[in-house]
Amino acid sequence: MAAGIWLLYLFLLVCFTCMAPVLFWEITSPCYPERYPNSQSCKWIMQAPTGFIIQLSFLDFDLEEAQGCIYDRVVVNTGNTEVKFCGLTANGLTLNSTGNEMTLSFTADFSVQKKGFKVCAQYTPVNLQ
């Protein structure tokens, strides 16, 4: 396999989906804690067993800031709501899913790069939230 194709395969494997039946996830932007590269599009799908929800906590968050988050952004789909973040707005925030699945997407445009983000997520029984 040519080196360029292998790198593209590895990038697609790491960056575009992460779906696994695990108790705990740690997700970071590409190259974290270094600045993330230009022109990124990543998506992580977290799924818990039936009867559980997912709790997502932003441990570190620094993206390019813009009104409406039109350049670089993280979008979290909690099940019934999509929430968009950029700048420093998500630092220290915790979100709960409404069901047993949550999606986190990261998009970066072609210009300004920042440190990025680090989140952790875990699942917890619905009756203990």
C-alpha positions in Angstrom: 0.0 0.0 0.0 1.4 3.4 -0.9 2.4 5.7 2.0 -0.1 8.4 1.0 -3.0 5.9 0.8 -2.0 4.3 4.1 -2.0 7.7 5.8 -5.4 8.5 4.3 -6.8 5.2 5.5 -5.4 5.7 9.0 -6.9 9.2 9.1 -10.3 8.0 8.0 -10.2 5.2 10.6 -9.2 7.5 13.5 -11.0 10.7 12.6 -14.4 9.8 11.0 -16.0 7.2 13.2 -15.4 5.8 16.7 -18.3 3.5 17.6 -17.7 0.9 20.2 -19.6 -0.6 23.2 -17.2 0.8 25.8 -17.9 2.3 29.3 -15.7 5.3 28.8 -14.5 7.4 25.8 -11.8 10.1 25.6 -12.0 12.1 22.4 -9.7 14.8 21.2 -9.4 17.0 18.1 -6.7 15.9 15.7 -3.2 16.6 17.0 -4.4 17.7 20.4 -2.9 19.3 22.4 -1.1 20.8 19.5 -3.1 23.0 17.0 -5.5 21.1 14.9 -4.8 21.0 11.1 -6.8 23.0 8.5 -9.8 21.5 6.7 -10.9 18.8 9.1 -14.2 17.0 9.3 -14.5 14.3 12.0 -17.4 12.5 13.6 -17.6 10.2 16.6 -20.7 8.1 17.4 -21.0 6.9 21.0 -23.5 4.2 21.8 -24.4 2.9 25.3 -26.5 -0.2 26.0 -30.3 0.1 26.2 -31.3 1.7 29.5 -28.3 3.9 29.7 -27.5 7.5 28.7 -24.2 9.1 27.8 -22.7 12.0 29.8 -20.2 14.1 27.8 -17.8 16.5 29.6 -15.6 19.1 28.0 -12.3 19.0 29.8 -10.5 21.4 27.5 -11.9 23.5 24.6 -10.3 26.2 22.4 -11.6 26.6 18.8 -11.6 29.6 16.5 -14.3 32.0 17.6 -16.9 33.4 15.3 -20.5 34.5 15.5 -22.7 31.4 14.7 -19.6 29.2 14.8 -19.3 29.5 11.0 -15.6 28.5 10.8 -14.5 25.9 13.3 -17.0 24.2 15.5 -18.0 21.1 17.5 -21.6 20.0 17.2 -23.1 17.6 19.7 -26.3 15.7 18.9 -27.8 14.6 22.3 -30.6 12.7 20.6 -33.2 15.4 20.3 -31.0 18.5 20.2 -28.0 19.7 18.3 -25.7 22.1 20.1 -22.9 24.0 18.4 -19.8 25.3 20.2 -16.7 27.4 19.2 -14.3 29.8 20.9 -14.1 28.8 24.6 -17.8 28.3 25.1 -17.8 24.6 26.0 -15.0 24.6 28.6 -16.2 22.7 31.7 -19.7 21.9 30.3 -21.4 18.5 30.7 -24.2 17.3 28.4 -26.5 14.3 28.8 -28.0 12.3 25.9 -31.7 11.8 25.7 -31.2 8.2 24.7 -28.4 5.7 24.4 -26.6 7.4 21.5 -24.7 10.7 21.2 -22.8 12.1 18.2 -19.9 14.6 18.3 -18.7 16.3 15.1 -15.7 18.5 14.6 -15.3 20.8 11.6 -12.3 23.1 10.9 -12.0 25.5 8.0 -8.9 26.3 6.0 -7.4 29.1 8.1 -7.1 29.7 11.9 -6.0 26.8 14.0 -6.3 26.6 17.8 -5.5 24.0 20.5 -8.8 22.1 19.9 -10.6 20.0 22.4 -10.6 17.1 24.8 -13.8 15.5 26.0 -14.6 12.4 28.1 -17.9 10.5 27.9 -19.3 7.7 29.9 -22.5 5.9 30.1 -24.7 5.7 33.2 -28.0 4.0 34.0 -31.1 6.2 33.2 -32.4 5.9 36.7 -29.1 7.3 38.2 -28.8 10.5 36.2 
